[in-house]
């Protein structure tokens, strides 16, 4: 089969499962068991083969996105990425643009890195889980020292060089209870304007749970536990679904009062898009399959959450990327998301915004015992239900050629009539002065 006409997003991992940090919840660290003893660096031959095929795959599109992830891609050093930029530039057709992106823990960045990112307009995703005490709970060095101060040094450096940076905040047991503290830290102390809130949900079986709770990083390379999307149990670090719903609602209530149009939270943008019938993220789209993962040896997998043997599509040295992306196996992977949706989800009032969430999280059963319910269903019901009316209002404003931020006027009028000791209008049950009052 040929590749689909829609743009394809490939997360390339040039160092595979190798990282300089030991983040407790990072299941990627266990993936080195896929190819024991294999080189941990992407060879030049693979780099060139992959990038040529990626650009060719998007020959009918105006823009090509080159996305680097890891564990930690900056372990490759700046020269690797200079070669990557040169290879892509030489392959682009006339008028075609490239967007370089990289997701990093930031701890290895220096002035040379910042200058490279600025020169080639890289979009940098920097992993920060909140203020120091929250971030350092799980995001640690191999000696268990927290990495927060090292990451903030990178944030400051990138800002000084004018690099576009998104905050990637993992939401887990340590920070889910502090939504406003986390959000206001990013917005007010760091000055962040683009945020992604990524729920941590680590699956396990009854047999693997005790090992998993100790941390994937502690088992990496020892052959003791390879993370798979199996089991209906979750680790102690995993986010509680009900708490995650309240986390999202609390941040939304802050954002919709003060920050529409100035702070961009990925989930909020995606939700508004779904109200406008424009899906932009696989997690909350009807189908998936256009976001794949490439390992350092050229192996291509259906998704970066499914880097395991059953989801290996092939290797770009043996089969062109376009053929792998458009294969029957990958098409079936993408369609399975909607085909396996349980009846409870099909009749749900917020299906249009949720679409069942990510398949990796759909390991619960419905009220009538049907498998395939997302473990985060309580969070999604709470968030998509709570935001339905204001999102519909913003969608109507946009359809009328107006601006979504006009909705903040409605909230200002509402808050002006609320006493500081009265319950917060957000519905949290807390006093207004202790919640969303400013």
C-alpha positions as CSV (number, residue, x, y, z in Angstrom):
1,X,0.0,0.0,0.0
2,X,1.1,3.6,-0.4
3,X,1.4,6.2,2.3
4,X,-1.7,8.2,3.3
5,X,-2.1,11.7,2.0
6,X,-2.2,13.3,5.5
7,X,1.1,14.4,7.0
8,X,2.9,11.8,9.0
9,X,4.7,12.6,12.3
10,X,7.7,10.4,13.1
11,X,9.4,10.6,16.4
12,X,13.0,9.6,15.8
13,X,15.1,8.4,18.7
14,X,18.8,8.8,17.7
15,X,20.0,7.4,21.0
16,X,17.3,4.8,21.4
17,X,16.7,4.1,25.1
18,X,19.8,5.8,26.4
19,X,19.5,8.8,28.7
20,X,21.7,10.7,31.2
21,X,18.8,11.0,33.7
22,X,17.0,8.2,35.6
23,X,13.4,9.5,35.7
24,X,11.5,7.0,37.8
25,X,8.4,6.8,35.5
26,X,10.3,6.6,32.2
27,X,9.4,3.3,30.6
28,X,11.5,4.1,27.5
29,X,14.6,3.2,29.5
30,X,13.5,-0.5,29.4
31,X,13.4,-0.5,25.6
32,X,17.1,-1.2,25.2
33,X,16.0,-4.9,25.6
34,X,14.7,-4.8,22.0
35,X,18.2,-5.0,20.6
36,X,20.7,-6.0,23.3
37,X,24.2,-4.9,22.5
38,X,23.2,-2.8,19.6
39,X,25.0,0.6,19.1
40,X,23.2,3.4,21.1
41,X,23.8,6.0,18.4
42,X,22.1,6.4,15.0
43,X,24.7,5.8,12.3
44,X,25.2,8.3,9.5
45,X,23.9,5.8,7.0
46,X,20.6,5.5,8.9
47,X,20.3,9.2,9.4
48,X,20.6,9.9,5.7
49,X,18.3,7.1,4.7
50,X,15.6,8.1,7.1
51,X,15.7,11.8,6.4
52,X,15.7,11.3,2.6
53,X,12.6,9.0,2.9
54,X,10.9,11.4,5.3
55,X,11.2,14.4,3.0
56,X,10.2,12.2,0.0
57,X,7.1,11.0,2.0
58,X,5.9,14.6,2.2
59,X,6.6,15.6,-1.4
60,X,3.0,16.7,-1.8
61,X,3.0,18.8,1.4
62,X,4.3,22.3,1.9
63,X,6.0,21.5,5.2
64,X,8.1,18.6,6.6
65,X,8.4,18.2,10.4
66,X,11.6,16.5,11.6
67,X,11.1,15.5,15.2
68,X,13.7,14.2,17.6
69,X,13.0,12.5,20.9
70,X,14.7,9.9,23.0
71,X,15.2,9.1,25.9
72,X,17.7,12.0,25.5
73,X,18.6,13.0,21.9
74,X,21.1,15.7,22.8
75,X,23.5,12.9,23.8
76,X,24.3,12.8,20.1
77,X,26.0,16.2,20.3
78,X,25.3,19.3,18.2
79,X,27.2,18.1,15.1
80,X,24.8,15.2,14.6
81,X,21.9,17.7,14.3
82,X,23.9,20.0,12.0
83,X,24.3,17.1,9.6
84,X,20.6,16.4,9.9
85,X,19.7,19.9,9.1
86,X,22.0,19.9,6.1
87,X,20.6,16.6,4.8
88,X,17.0,17.9,5.0
89,X,17.8,21.3,3.4
90,X,19.5,19.5,0.4
91,X,16.4,17.3,-0.1
92,X,13.6,19.8,0.2
93,X,11.8,20.7,-3.0
94,X,11.5,24.3,-4.1
95,X,9.2,26.3,-1.8
96,X,9.0,23.5,0.8
97,X,9.6,24.4,4.4
98,X,11.0,22.4,7.3
99,X,10.1,22.5,11.0
100,X,12.8,21.0,13.3
101,X,11.6,19.9,16.7
102,X,13.3,18.2,19.6
103,X,12.1,17.0,23.0
104,X,14.8,17.2,25.7
105,X,15.4,17.1,29.4
106,X,17.6,20.2,28.8
107,X,20.4,19.2,31.2
108,X,23.1,19.0,28.5
109,X,22.3,22.3,26.8
110,X,24.8,25.1,26.6
111,X,25.4,28.2,24.5
112,X,26.4,26.1,21.4
113,X,23.1,24.2,21.6
114,X,21.1,27.3,22.0
115,X,22.8,29.0,19.1
116,X,22.1,26.0,16.9
117,X,18.4,25.9,17.9
118,X,18.0,29.6,17.3
119,X,19.8,29.5,13.9
120,X,17.6,26.7,12.5
121,X,14.4,27.8,14.3
122,X,14.1,24.5,16.3
123,X,10.9,24.2,18.4
124,X,12.2,22.8,21.7
125,X,10.0,20.7,24.1
126,X,11.5,21.0,27.6
127,X,10.4,18.6,30.2
128,X,9.5,20.3,33.5
129,X,7.1,18.9,36.0
130,X,6.5,22.0,38.0
131,X,8.3,23.8,40.9
132,X,11.4,22.1,42.3
133,X,9.8,20.0,45.0
134,X,7.3,18.5,42.5
135,X,9.7,18.2,39.5
136,X,12.4,16.5,41.6
137,X,10.1,13.8,42.9
138,X,10.7,11.6,39.8
139,X,12.9,13.6,37.4
140,X,16.3,12.7,38.9
141,X,19.9,12.0,37.9
142,X,21.4,8.5,38.2
143,X,22.6,9.4,41.7
144,X,18.9,10.3,42.6
145,X,19.7,14.1,42.8
146,X,16.9,16.2,41.4
147,X,17.3,17.8,38.0
148,X,15.1,20.9,38.4
149,X,17.8,23.5,38.7
150,X,19.7,22.1,35.7
151,X,16.5,22.2,33.6
152,X,15.7,25.8,34.6
153,X,19.3,26.8,33.7
154,X,18.4,25.4,30.2
155,X,15.1,27.3,30.1
156,X,16.9,30.6,30.9
157,X,19.6,29.9,28.3
158,X,17.1,29.1,25.5
159,X,15.0,32.2,26.4
160,X,18.1,34.4,26.2
161,X,18.8,33.1,22.6
162,X,15.2,33.6,21.5
163,X,14.4,29.9,21.0
164,X,10.8,28.8,20.9
165,X,10.2,26.5,23.9
166,X,7.2,24.4,24.9
167,X,6.9,23.1,28.4
168,X,6.1,19.4,28.6
169,X,4.7,18.7,32.0
170,X,4.1,15.1,33.0
171,X,1.1,14.9,35.5
172,X,1.5,12.2,38.1
173,X,0.9,11.3,41.7
174,X,3.4,13.9,43.0
175,X,1.9,17.0,41.2
176,X,-1.7,16.3,40.4
177,X,-2.9,17.8,43.7
178,X,-1.3,21.2,42.9
179,X,-2.8,22.3,39.6
180,X,-2.8,26.1,40.2
181,X,0.7,25.9,41.8
182,X,2.0,24.1,38.7
183,X,0.2,26.3,36.1
184,X,1.1,29.6,37.8
185,X,4.7,28.5,38.2
186,X,4.9,28.0,34.4
187,X,3.0,31.1,33.5
188,X,4.2,33.6,36.1
189,X,7.7,32.5,37.2
190,X,9.0,31.0,33.9
191,X,6.9,33.1,31.5
192,X,5.9,30.0,29.6
193,X,3.3,30.5,26.9
194,X,3.0,26.9,25.4
195,X,2.2,24.0,27.7
196,X,1.5,20.3,27.3
197,X,0.0,18.3,30.2
198,X,0.8,14.6,29.8
199,X,-0.8,12.1,32.1
200,X,1.5,9.4,33.5
201,X,-0.2,6.1,33.4
202,X,2.0,3.0,33.8
203,X,0.3,-0.3,33.2
204,X,1.3,-3.5,35.0
205,X,0.1,-6.9,35.7
206,X,-0.2,-8.5,39.2
207,X,3.2,-10.1,38.5
208,X,5.0,-7.0,37.3
209,X,3.5,-4.4,39.6
210,X,6.0,-4.8,42.5
211,X,8.9,-4.5,40.1
212,X,7.3,-1.6,38.2
213,X,6.6,0.3,41.4
214,X,10.4,0.3,42.1
215,X,10.9,2.3,38.8
216,X,11.6,1.3,35.2
217,X,15.0,3.0,35.2
218,X,16.3,0.8,38.0
219,X,15.6,-2.2,35.8
220,X,16.9,-0.9,32.5
221,X,19.4,-3.1,30.8
222,X,19.1,-5.9,33.3
223,X,16.7,-8.0,31.5
224,X,14.3,-8.1,34.4
225,X,11.4,-6.1,33.0
226,X,10.5,-4.9,29.5
227,X,7.6,-2.4,29.5
228,X,4.7,-3.5,27.4
229,X,1.1,-2.2,27.1
230,X,-0.2,-5.1,29.2
231,X,-2.1,-5.4,32.4
232,X,-5.0,-3.6,34.1
233,X,-3.1,-2.4,37.1
234,X,-1.1,0.9,37.4
235,X,1.9,2.0,39.4
236,X,1.9,4.1,42.5
237,X,3.3,7.0,40.4
238,X,0.4,6.9,37.9
239,X,-2.1,9.8,38.0
240,X,-5.4,9.1,39.7
241,X,-8.2,9.6,37.1
242,X,-10.5,11.6,39.3
243,X,-7.7,13.8,40.6
244,X,-6.5,14.3,37.0
245,X,-10.0,15.6,36.0
246,X,-9.9,18.1,38.8
247,X,-6.4,19.1,37.9
248,X,-7.5,19.9,34.3
249,X,-10.6,21.7,35.4
250,X,-8.7,23.9,37.9
251,X,-6.2,25.0,35.3
252,X,-8.9,25.6,32.7
253,X,-10.8,27.8,35.1
254,X,-7.6,29.9,35.6
255,X,-6.8,30.0,31.9
256,X,-10.3,30.9,30.7
257,X,-10.4,33.9,33.1
258,X,-7.0,35.3,32.3
259,X,-5.0,33.7,29.5
260,X,-7.1,32.9,26.4
261,X,-5.0,33.9,23.5
262,X,-1.8,34.4,25.5
263,X,-1.1,31.0,27.0
264,X,-1.7,28.0,24.8
265,X,-2.4,24.7,26.6
266,X,-2.4,21.8,24.1
267,X,-5.4,20.0,25.5
268,X,-7.4,23.2,25.5
269,X,-6.5,23.9,21.9
270,X,-7.4,20.3,20.9
271,X,-10.7,20.5,22.7
272,X,-11.6,23.7,21.0
273,X,-10.6,22.2,17.7
274,X,-12.9,19.3,18.2
275,X,-15.8,21.7,19.0
276,X,-14.9,23.2,15.6
277,X,-14.8,19.7,14.1
278,X,-11.0,20.0,13.4
279,X,-9.0,17.2,15.1
280,X,-5.3,17.9,15.7
281,X,-4.1,15.3,18.2
282,X,-4.2,11.6,17.8
283,X,-5.2,11.0,21.5
284,X,-8.5,12.8,20.9
285,X,-9.1,12.0,17.2
286,X,-11.4,9.3,16.0
287,X,-8.5,7.3,14.5
288,X,-4.8,7.3,14.9
289,X,-1.8,5.8,13.1
290,X,-0.1,8.9,11.8
291,X,2.4,9.3,14.7
292,X,5.1,6.7,14.5
293,X,8.4,6.0,16.2
294,X,11.8,5.3,14.6
295,X,14.6,3.7,16.6
296,X,18.3,4.5,16.1
297,X,18.8,1.4,13.9
298,X,16.1,2.3,11.5
299,X,13.3,0.1,12.9
300,X,9.9,1.7,12.6
301,X,7.1,1.2,15.1
302,X,3.4,2.0,15.0
303,X,3.6,4.5,17.8
304,X,6.1,5.6,20.4
305,X,3.9,4.1,23.1
306,X,4.0,0.8,21.3
307,X,7.7,0.2,20.8
308,X,7.5,-3.6,21.2
309,X,7.9,-6.5,18.9
310,X,4.2,-6.9,17.9
311,X,4.1,-3.4,16.5
312,X,7.3,-3.3,14.5
313,X,6.5,-2.4,10.9
314,X,10.0,-3.0,9.5
315,X,13.2,-1.2,8.9
316,X,13.8,1.8,6.6
317,X,17.0,0.1,5.2
318,X,14.9,-2.7,3.9
319,X,11.5,-1.1,3.1
320,X,10.8,2.5,2.2
321,X,9.2,4.6,4.9
322,X,6.2,5.4,2.6
323,X,5.5,1.7,2.3
324,X,5.7,1.1,6.0
325,X,3.5,4.0,6.9
326,X,0.9,2.9,4.4
327,X,1.1,-0.8,5.2
328,X,-2.1,-2.8,6.0
329,X,-0.6,-3.4,9.5
330,X,-0.4,0.4,10.2
331,X,-3.8,1.2,8.7
332,X,-5.3,-1.5,10.8
333,X,-3.5,-0.1,13.9
334,X,-5.0,3.3,13.2
335,X,-8.6,2.0,12.6
336,X,-8.5,-0.2,15.6
337,X,-9.0,2.8,17.8
338,X,-12.5,3.5,16.6
339,X,-13.4,-0.1,15.7
340,X,-12.7,-1.2,19.3
341,X,-14.6,1.6,21.0
342,X,-17.0,0.1,23.5
343,X,-20.7,0.9,23.4
344,X,-20.6,3.1,26.5
345,X,-18.1,5.4,24.6
346,X,-20.1,5.3,21.4
347,X,-23.2,6.8,23.1
348,X,-21.2,9.2,25.4
349,X,-22.2,12.8,25.3
350,X,-18.5,13.9,25.1
351,X,-17.4,11.4,22.5
352,X,-16.9,14.2,19.9
353,X,-14.2,15.7,22.1
354,X,-12.7,12.5,23.7
355,X,-13.0,9.7,21.1
356,X,-12.0,7.2,23.8
357,X,-8.5,8.7,24.4
358,X,-5.3,6.9,23.7
359,X,-5.6,3.1,23.0
360,X,-2.7,2.4,25.4
361,X,-4.9,3.6,28.3
362,X,-8.0,1.6,27.3
363,X,-7.7,-1.3,29.7
364,X,-10.7,-0.9,32.0
365,X,-14.2,-2.3,31.5
366,X,-17.5,-0.4,31.1
367,X,-20.4,-0.5,33.5
368,X,-21.8,-3.5,31.7
369,X,-18.5,-5.4,31.5
370,X,-17.4,-4.6,28.0
371,X,-13.6,-4.2,27.7
372,X,-11.8,-1.2,26.1
373,X,-12.8,1.7,28.5
374,X,-10.1,4.3,29.0
375,X,-8.7,4.2,32.5
376,X,-8.8,8.0,32.5
377,X,-12.5,8.1,31.6
378,X,-13.5,9.8,34.8
379,X,-11.0,12.6,34.1
380,X,-12.2,13.0,30.5
381,X,-15.9,13.0,31.5
382,X,-15.2,15.7,34.1
383,X,-13.0,17.9,31.9
384,X,-14.9,17.6,28.6
385,X,-18.2,17.9,30.4
386,X,-17.1,20.9,32.5
387,X,-15.7,22.8,29.5
388,X,-18.4,22.0,27.0
389,X,-20.3,25.3,27.4
390,X,-17.4,27.7,27.4
391,X,-15.7,25.8,24.6
392,X,-18.9,26.0,22.6
393,X,-19.0,29.8,23.3
394,X,-15.4,30.2,22.0
395,X,-16.2,28.1,19.0
396,X,-19.2,30.3,18.2
397,X,-17.0,33.5,18.5
398,X,-14.5,32.1,16.1
399,X,-17.1,31.0,13.6
400,X,-18.5,34.6,13.7
401,X,-15.0,36.0,12.9
402,X,-14.5,37.2,16.4
403,X,-11.8,36.3,19.0
404,X,-12.0,33.5,21.5
405,X,-10.6,35.7,24.2
406,X,-13.8,37.7,24.4
407,X,-15.1,34.9,26.7
408,X,-12.9,36.3,29.5
409,X,-15.3,39.3,29.7
410,X,-18.0,36.9,30.8
411,X,-15.9,35.5,33.5
412,X,-14.8,38.9,34.7
413,X,-18.5,39.8,35.2
414,X,-19.2,36.6,37.0
415,X,-16.2,37.0,39.3
416,X,-17.1,40.6,40.1
417,X,-20.3,39.4,41.7
418,X,-18.6,36.7,43.8
419,X,-17.5,37.5,47.3
420,X,-14.1,36.4,48.4
421,X,-15.5,34.1,51.1
422,X,-18.1,32.6,48.8
423,X,-17.6,29.3,46.9
424,X,-15.5,29.7,43.8
425,X,-17.6,29.8,40.6
426,X,-15.4,27.0,39.2
427,X,-17.2,24.5,41.3
428,X,-14.3,23.3,43.4
429,X,-16.1,23.9,46.7
430,X,-13.2,26.1,48.0
431,X,-13.6,29.7,48.9
432,X,-13.1,32.1,46.0
433,X,-10.2,33.8,47.7
434,X,-8.4,30.4,48.1
435,X,-9.1,29.3,44.5
436,X,-9.4,31.4,41.4
437,X,-9.7,34.9,42.8
438,X,-6.9,37.3,41.9
